[in-house]
């Protein structure tokens, strides 16, 4: 175990089972201020939207291109 330092990024990742389905979920946050983390965090909604569209279109992981 170590103590968080200023600008450390923390990712909490879990895969609970909900109604018989595995749900992969995660949350990231930064301990203190970080311009790089803030920039990436602003871009996440765009990626989430893309992933939702791919899933709704029935794409498999192998078909996803960035």
Order of alpha helices (4+ residues) and beta strands (2+ residues): beta-beta-alpha
